[in-house]
Amino acid sequence: LPEMATFHTYVRRSYQRFFEIQNSGKRQLYGVARRANYTLREGSPGFDLGTPRDVVPAPQEGALPFARLNERGKEYSTFLINPTIFLPRLVLDLKAAGVGFRQKTFAANEGWGAMQENILVNCTGLGAAKLFGGDNKMIPTRGQLVILPNNNPAGLNYFFSGGCGNDVAYMFARQNDIVVGGTWEDHTVETDPGACDAVNHDMCNTFLRRVRRVFDGDTDSCHLTS
């Protein structure tokens, strides 16, 4: 599809820039690091169907390197771009280069007509569809996460994704924290995060149980049946 070819062009450009940062002496300043992403044997549709192989190579297949998760799976080689480090650094770089920052409040349906720039990226989040003429292809989707401290960043330095059956289950170990998720709630406009930073919250406990179940080797319900 032409749209996929365009998307792959952007992915390759982005990859090249992060590759340059990774191989420079500045990667820690930008929160960029190589990461292994492990999945169960079904793999990851995002890597397998949506990402060029010159960006994320075909995965290695074999026994997963976990004591209790003793079965075959896949390992993808990808990047960690930690937004809690990368975005503040990007702002500093832009300001140092003389890029101006300005805030604007849009009136209803004012949208693109109020802008003079040649390139606009709509990252306004909730309400983005209404702001730009009621684009019915844009729908709000909420995901919730549990954030835990990473007390062993040298040893706990990998990703797990791919879920468990119909459940969303993933774990991303970053430089100083661990992201555990998650949910996928389409057409959700609720802005309350649901207090998912509280350990005793039901949804948070659900996330933790799912990932714990996988790493304990209880994956019978995770595999697709033919």
URUR-V439455 format. One line per field, one symbol per residue. ss: DSSP state (@ for helix, = for strand, . for the rest). psi: psi as a letter, one per 30 degrees, with the letter a starting at -180 (. if undefined). A space follows every 50 residues. Layout:
ss = ???
psi = ???
//
This chain:
ss = .@@@@@@@@@@@@@@@@@@@@@....@@@@.=========....@@@@@@ .........====........==========.@@@@@@@@@@@@@@.... ..........@@@@.............@@@@.........==..=====. ........==...=..=..====...=====...==.............. .@@@@@@@@@@@@@@....@@@....
psi = keeeeeeeeeeeeeeeeeeeeeglggeeffhkkkkkjkllffajeeeeff kkffejlklkkakkhkefiilkakjkjakkjjffeeeeeeeeeeefggkk klkkkklkgebeffkflekkjjhfbkfeeeehghjffkkkkkkllkklkj fifeeihllkafajbfkkjlkjjaeglkkkaaljjlhkgkfkfghgfkeg keeeeeeeeeeeeeffgigeffkkk.
//
